[in-house]
Amino acid sequence: MDDRRLANDFQQAFLSRTRIDLQIAALFDEMPMAAFFIKDLDSRFVRVNPRLLAILGRQEEWEVIGRSDADFLPRHVAAIYREEDERIMSPSGGRTRITQLVRDVDGAANWYLTTKNPLLDHRGKVCGLLGVMYETREVGGALLPFRRIEPALRHIHLHFGEPITTCQLADLCHLSERQFLRIFNEAMGEQPMRHLVRQRIHAACRALIDSDRAAGTIALDCGFFDQSAFNRSFRAATGQTPSAYRRRYLEGLRT
């Protein structure tokens, strides 16, 4: 049996257990501005559209089905995505929306707004996740709420390690603080300070697995007041301590 047939069988077996209709998923094939994907509980791709194929450097969907981010992206990047997937699919997880810098296989980097939701099977149990990624340049031009807060999002991404206040972000968007809070929550599904912490944790995850710097140094570089505050926020976000997160990644390299 060839790889194309194996990929198709893997895809059909998974989707037959979910509430996702292939015809609905196929709508994303006609949306060049959106990268769409479905993953199983092991973070293996089950369904992807042409935009995501381009990011991964592949031509046809069967080349990706049954494989994970680690098969296409640097291991430290794939590890961050895997941790995020596991958190979303955990009992305490749920929908998440985040802006993140995504590098394709050629090394080009673009800011994307990513939304991920747990995927339920016919019994209502989590069996994977589905996600959609929009490049922020396109989101800003198409959806008013994102366009209005885009200066704040970019400032958070570029300066997350510095002190940032809601008032400062509101000024960047030429909005009152009250207007800014309302629009930001509408667009991102969370308040700006929660989004800032999420970005700091994401940056810390990368630093933990991409360097041997001490956790305390990483904490300060990522904008946390001290290591104690960093440890609390990191555990709340990932379910593990920074040292356990780093150890898990290093053990994965040895296998």
Secondary structure, 3 states (H helix, E strand, C coil): CCHHHHHHHHHHHHHCCECCCHHHHHHHHHCCCEEEEEEECCCCEEEECHHHHHHHCCCCHHHCCCCCHHHCCCHHHHHHHHHHHHHHHCCCCCCEEEEEEEECCCCCEEEEEEEEEEEEECCCCEEEEEEEEEEHHHHHHHCHHHHHHHHHHHHHHHHCCCCCCHHHHHHHCCCCHHHHHHHHHHHHCCCHHHHHHHHHHHHHHHHHHHCCCCHHHHHHHCCCCCHHHHHHHHHHHHCCCHHHHHHHHHHHHHC
